[in-house]
Amino acid sequence: MSYFYSKAKEQEDPDLHVIEEKDFRYAGPKPQTKEAGIIMLADAVEAASRVLEDPTPKRTESHVQNVIENIFLDGQLDDVSLR
């Protein structure tokens, strides 16, 4: 969802509508199981990778690491033991 939030912010016209990050977040509970956490990571990586320009192996690897790191830093997997 962060990709779509970033794209919306790029096109934002503050005079018409202010884009808020909360509008691009899942309102449900955080993943509670390892399986749900892994699916969350896979879904985020797949969605973000679709828009990667010039997807070389090195660029893709770096992109995947950044997506996963941002999910952990954001606390989205605090209730799952994946580290």
OpenMM code with the backbone's topology and positions (N, CA, C; nanometers):
from openmm import Vec3, app, unit

residues = "MET SER TYR PHE TYR SER LYS ALA LYS GLU GLN GLU ASP PRO ASP LEU HIS VAL ILE GLU GLU LYS ASP PHE ARG TYR ALA GLY PRO LYS PRO GLN THR LYS GLU ALA GLY ILE ILE MET LEU ALA ASP ALA VAL GLU ALA ALA SER ARG VAL LEU GLU ASP PRO THR PRO LYS ARG THR GLU SER HIS VAL GLN ASN VAL ILE GLU ASN ILE PHE LEU ASP GLY GLN LEU ASP ASP VAL SER LEU ARG".split()
positions = [
    Vec3(0.0809, -0.1182, 0.0000),
    Vec3(0.0000, 0.0000, 0.0000),
    Vec3(0.0864, 0.1262, 0.0000),
    Vec3(0.2090, 0.1145, 0.0471),
    Vec3(0.2934, 0.2335, 0.0515),
    Vec3(0.3211, 0.2872, -0.0887),
    Vec3(0.3265, 0.1980, -0.1869),
    Vec3(0.3460, 0.2442, -0.3246),
    Vec3(0.2301, 0.3327, -0.3675),
    Vec3(0.1091, 0.2876, -0.3402),
    Vec3(-0.0088, 0.3638, -0.3814),
    Vec3(-0.0188, 0.4951, -0.3039),
    Vec3(0.0203, 0.4935, -0.1777),
    Vec3(0.0224, 0.6166, -0.0982),
    Vec3(0.1231, 0.7153, -0.1581),
    Vec3(0.2414, 0.6681, -0.1914),
    Vec3(0.3442, 0.7548, -0.2504),
    Vec3(0.2969, 0.8149, -0.3823),
    Vec3(0.2346, 0.7321, -0.4660),
    Vec3(0.1829, 0.7808, -0.5947),
    Vec3(0.0738, 0.8858, -0.5728),
    Vec3(-0.0136, 0.8626, -0.4778),
    Vec3(-0.1202, 0.9582, -0.4489),
    Vec3(-0.0616, 1.0897, -0.3976),
    Vec3(0.0413, 1.0835, -0.3133),
    Vec3(0.1049, 1.2053, -0.2618),
    Vec3(0.1694, 1.2857, -0.3749),
    Vec3(0.2254, 1.2152, -0.4731),
    Vec3(0.2870, 1.2840, -0.5873),
    Vec3(0.1839, 1.3636, -0.6668),
    Vec3(0.0616, 1.3118, -0.6722),
    Vec3(-0.0440, 1.3746, -0.7519),
    Vec3(-0.1379, 1.4605, -0.6678),
    Vec3(-0.1082, 1.4735, -0.5405),
    Vec3(-0.1956, 1.5447, -0.4477),
    Vec3(-0.2086, 1.6930, -0.4827),
    Vec3(-0.3292, 1.7420, -0.4737),
    Vec3(-0.3567, 1.8854, -0.4856),
    Vec3(-0.4180, 1.9280, -0.3527),
    Vec3(-0.3377, 1.9893, -0.2637),
    Vec3(-0.3863, 2.0242, -0.1302),
    Vec3(-0.5114, 2.1137, -0.1301),
    Vec3(-0.5326, 2.1864, -0.2398),
    Vec3(-0.6519, 2.2707, -0.2468),
    Vec3(-0.7789, 2.1879, -0.2649),
    Vec3(-0.7651, 2.0672, -0.3218),
    Vec3(-0.8804, 1.9816, -0.3450),
    Vec3(-0.8996, 1.8758, -0.2365),
    Vec3(-0.7881, 1.8114, -0.1997),
    Vec3(-0.7979, 1.7020, -0.1032),
    Vec3(-0.6593, 1.6711, -0.0489),
    Vec3(-0.6501, 1.6509, 0.0814),
    Vec3(-0.5240, 1.6146, 0.1442),
    Vec3(-0.5187, 1.4626, 0.1571),
    Vec3(-0.4113, 1.4048, 0.1081),
    Vec3(-0.3923, 1.2599, 0.1128),
    Vec3(-0.3346, 1.2241, 0.2497),
    Vec3(-0.3997, 1.1297, 0.3186),
    Vec3(-0.3528, 1.0872, 0.4500),
    Vec3(-0.3112, 0.9406, 0.4453),
    Vec3(-0.2014, 0.9105, 0.5130),
    Vec3(-0.1484, 0.7746, 0.5125),
    Vec3(-0.2495, 0.6746, 0.5681),
    Vec3(-0.3277, 0.7149, 0.6661),
    Vec3(-0.4249, 0.6232, 0.7272),
    Vec3(-0.5265, 0.5708, 0.6263),
    Vec3(-0.5491, 0.6451, 0.5190),
    Vec3(-0.6417, 0.6010, 0.4153),
    Vec3(-0.5849, 0.4865, 0.3315),
    Vec3(-0.4558, 0.4609, 0.3462),
    Vec3(-0.3889, 0.3562, 0.2687),
    Vec3(-0.3411, 0.2419, 0.3578),
    Vec3(-0.3920, 0.2347, 0.4775),
    Vec3(-0.3549, 0.1288, 0.5715),
    Vec3(-0.4711, 0.0340, 0.5927),
    Vec3(-0.4388, -0.0908, 0.6141),
    Vec3(-0.5380, -0.1926, 0.6448),
    Vec3(-0.5884, -0.1677, 0.7866),
    Vec3(-0.7183, -0.1597, 0.8019),
    Vec3(-0.7766, -0.1270, 0.9325),
    Vec3(-0.7882, -0.2482, 1.0240),
    Vec3(-0.7637, -0.3649, 0.9727),
    Vec3(-0.7784, -0.4866, 1.0512),
    Vec3(-0.6622, -0.5091, 1.1459),
    Vec3(-0.6659, -0.6216, 1.2160),
    Vec3(-0.5586, -0.6530, 1.3119),
    Vec3(-0.4282, -0.6877, 1.2404),
    Vec3(-0.3190, -0.6715, 1.3139),
    Vec3(-0.1883, -0.7121, 1.2624),
    Vec3(-0.1846, -0.8643, 1.2543),
    Vec3(-0.1009, -0.9186, 1.1674),
    Vec3(-0.0891, -1.0645, 1.1592),
    Vec3(-0.0546, -1.1240, 1.2960),
    Vec3(-0.1140, -1.2380, 1.3266),
    Vec3(-0.0926, -1.3039, 1.4549),
    Vec3(-0.0125, -1.4331, 1.4423),
    Vec3(0.0000, -1.4849, 1.3209),
    Vec3(0.0733, -1.6099, 1.3006),
    Vec3(0.1890, -1.5874, 1.2037),
    Vec3(0.2851, -1.6776, 1.2095),
    Vec3(0.3986, -1.6694, 1.1170),
    Vec3(0.3509, -1.6774, 0.9728),
    Vec3(0.2545, -1.7647, 0.9479),
    Vec3(0.2039, -1.7820, 0.8118),
    Vec3(0.1406, -1.6521, 0.7600),
    Vec3(0.0613, -1.5866, 0.8437),
    Vec3(-0.0019, -1.4611, 0.8031),
    Vec3(0.1032, -1.3523, 0.7808),
    Vec3(0.2063, -1.3521, 0.8624),
    Vec3(0.3147, -1.2554, 0.8454),
    Vec3(0.3905, -1.2760, 0.7160),
    Vec3(0.4173, -1.4011, 0.6836),
    Vec3(0.4878, -1.4334, 0.5592),
    Vec3(0.4028, -1.3937, 0.4386),
    Vec3(0.2731, -1.4188, 0.4466),
    Vec3(0.1853, -1.3797, 0.3367),
    Vec3(0.1824, -1.2277, 0.3221),
    Vec3(0.1819, -1.1569, 0.4340),
    Vec3(0.1861, -1.0105, 0.4273),
    Vec3(0.3129, -0.9635, 0.3565),
    Vec3(0.4261, -1.0214, 0.3941),
    Vec3(0.5528, -0.9843, 0.3312),
    Vec3(0.5518, -1.0166, 0.1818),
    Vec3(0.5062, -1.1353, 0.1471),
    Vec3(0.5028, -1.1761, 0.0066),
    Vec3(0.4126, -1.0852, -0.0753),
    Vec3(0.2985, -1.0497, -0.0204),
    Vec3(0.2045, -0.9630, -0.0905),
    Vec3(0.2644, -0.8237, -0.1122),
    Vec3(0.3286, -0.7707, -0.0091),
    Vec3(0.3891, -0.6374, -0.0200),
    Vec3(0.5037, -0.6360, -0.1211),
    Vec3(0.5865, -0.7389, -0.1172),
    Vec3(0.6997, -0.7480, -0.2108),
    Vec3(0.6493, -0.7630, -0.3539),
    Vec3(0.5502, -0.8485, -0.3730),
    Vec3(0.4961, -0.8703, -0.5083),
    Vec3(0.4355, -0.7419, -0.5640),
    Vec3(0.3563, -0.6727, -0.4850),
    Vec3(0.2913, -0.5499, -0.5315),
    Vec3(0.3946, -0.4417, -0.5633),
    Vec3(0.4905, -0.4235, -0.4751),
    Vec3(0.5919, -0.3200, -0.4965),
    Vec3(0.6838, -0.3537, -0.6131),
    Vec3(0.7099, -0.4822, -0.6340),
    Vec3(0.7999, -0.5234, -0.7419),
    Vec3(0.7394, -0.5050, -0.8802),
    Vec3(0.6095, -0.5025, -0.8885),
    Vec3(0.5436, -0.4849, -1.0184),
    Vec3(0.5757, -0.3494, -1.0823),
    Vec3(0.6096, -0.2518, -1.0016),
    Vec3(0.6348, -0.1178, -1.0546),
    Vec3(0.7836, -0.0837, -1.0594),
    Vec3(0.8667, -0.1802, -1.0286),
    Vec3(1.0106, -0.1578, -1.0294),
    Vec3(1.0594, -0.1359, -1.1717),
    Vec3(1.1236, -0.0224, -1.1933),
    Vec3(1.1782, 0.0066, -1.3258),
    Vec3(1.3121, -0.0634, -1.3425),
    Vec3(1.3358, -0.1182, -1.4606),
    Vec3(1.4593, -0.1892, -1.4928),
    Vec3(1.4944, -0.2913, -1.3838),
    Vec3(1.4126, -0.3951, -1.3697),
    Vec3(1.4299, -0.4911, -1.2598),
    Vec3(1.5480, -0.5864, -1.2775),
    Vec3(1.6671, -0.5369, -1.2541),
    Vec3(1.7852, -0.6234, -1.2566),
    Vec3(1.7865, -0.7076, -1.1285),
    Vec3(1.8606, -0.8175, -1.1266),
    Vec3(1.8659, -0.8985, -1.0050),
    Vec3(1.9110, -0.8185, -0.8815),
    Vec3(2.0120, -0.7359, -0.8956),
    Vec3(2.0622, -0.6571, -0.7822),
    Vec3(1.9576, -0.5553, -0.7364),
    Vec3(1.8961, -0.4867, -0.8298),
    Vec3(1.7945, -0.3868, -0.7966),
    Vec3(1.6736, -0.4542, -0.7300),
    Vec3(1.6348, -0.5703, -0.7799),
    Vec3(1.5215, -0.6431, -0.7219),
    Vec3(1.5544, -0.6870, -0.5797),
    Vec3(1.6742, -0.7395, -0.5587),
    Vec3(1.7152, -0.7820, -0.4250),
    Vec3(1.7127, -0.6657, -0.3265),
    Vec3(1.7667, -0.5535, -0.3668),
    Vec3(1.7687, -0.4342, -0.2814),
    Vec3(1.6268, -0.3869, -0.2508),
    Vec3(1.5423, -0.3894, -0.3520),
    Vec3(1.4033, -0.3463, -0.3370),
    Vec3(1.3284, -0.4366, -0.2379),
    Vec3(1.3466, -0.5666, -0.2499),
    Vec3(1.2825, -0.6625, -0.1597),
    Vec3(1.3294, -0.6381, -0.0160),
    Vec3(1.4583, -0.6187, 0.0020),
    Vec3(1.5114, -0.5922, 0.1366),
    Vec3(1.4513, -0.4654, 0.1955),
    Vec3(1.4378, -0.3609, 0.1152),
    Vec3(1.3802, -0.2350, 0.1634),
    Vec3(1.2340, -0.2503, 0.2026),
    Vec3(1.1581, -0.3206, 0.1214),
    Vec3(1.0154, -0.3411, 0.1507),
    Vec3(1.0005, -0.4160, 0.2829),
    Vec3(1.0748, -0.5241, 0.2993),
    Vec3(1.0652, -0.6047, 0.4214),
    Vec3(1.1121, -0.5249, 0.5426),
    Vec3(1.2215, -0.4541, 0.5290),
    Vec3(1.2728, -0.3733, 0.6399),
    Vec3(1.1707, -0.2678, 0.6826),
    Vec3(1.1072, -0.2025, 0.5868),
    Vec3(1.0086, -0.0998, 0.6198),
    Vec3(0.8878, -0.1581, 0.6929),
    Vec3(0.8476, -0.2778, 0.6565),
    Vec3(0.7350, -0.3429, 0.7251),
    Vec3(0.7719, -0.3723, 0.8706),
    Vec3(0.8926, -0.4221, 0.8937),
    Vec3(0.9360, -0.4479, 1.0306),
    Vec3(0.9514, -0.3181, 1.1094),
    Vec3(1.0125, -0.2168, 1.0495),
    Vec3(1.0315, -0.0889, 1.1190),
    Vec3(0.8993, -0.0219, 1.1527),
    Vec3(0.7994, -0.0429, 1.0708),
    Vec3(0.6671, 0.0166, 1.0930),
    Vec3(0.5893, -0.0580, 1.2019),
    Vec3(0.6405, -0.1702, 1.2474),
    Vec3(0.5753, -0.2442, 1.3542),
    Vec3(0.4603, -0.3315, 1.3089),
    Vec3(0.4499, -0.3535, 1.1793),
    Vec3(0.3383, -0.4314, 1.1276),
    Vec3(0.3467, -0.5791, 1.1648),
    Vec3(0.4653, -0.6253, 1.2029),
    Vec3(0.4822, -0.7663, 1.2391),
    Vec3(0.5244, -0.7830, 1.3862),
    Vec3(0.4872, -0.6860, 1.4686),
    Vec3(0.5242, -0.6922, 1.6103),
    Vec3(0.4633, -0.8104, 1.6826),
    Vec3(0.3490, -0.8594, 1.6362),
    Vec3(0.2806, -0.9689, 1.7035),
    Vec3(0.3178, -1.1059, 1.6488),
    Vec3(0.4176, -1.1095, 1.5594),
    Vec3(0.4599, -1.2342, 1.4956),
    Vec3(0.6088, -1.2534, 1.5193),
    Vec3(0.6495, -1.3724, 1.5507),
    Vec3(0.7907, -1.4015, 1.5756),
    Vec3(0.8561, -1.4500, 1.4465),
    Vec3(0.9038, -1.3529, 1.3649),
    Vec3(0.9679, -1.3878, 1.2376),
    Vec3(1.1155, -1.3509, 1.2327),
    Vec3(1.1671, -1.2865, 1.3305),
    Vec3(1.3071, -1.2438, 1.3265),
    Vec3(1.4001, -1.3522, 1.3664),
] * unit.nanometer
topology = app.Topology()
chain = topology.addChain("A")
for resn in residues:
    res = topology.addResidue(resn, chain)
    for name in ("N", "CA", "C"):
        topology.addAtom(name, app.Element.getBySymbol(name[0]), res)
